[in-house]
């Protein structure tokens, strides 16, 4: 991946996280609810991974 694309990807992730946190705190969502949603999404992504990929190739 070329460096400019990588840097744009990093900036997009940081901006997405900032907007998400701003929206959650603007809506007065409790931090516990935000943490549970984050952990649930991480668990779903982890379980959705393809485990049959060959990493040696």
HELIX and SHEET records of a PDB file:
HELIX    1   1 UNK A    3  UNK A   26  1                                  24    
HELIX    2   2 UNK A   31  UNK A   47  1                                  17    
END                                                                             
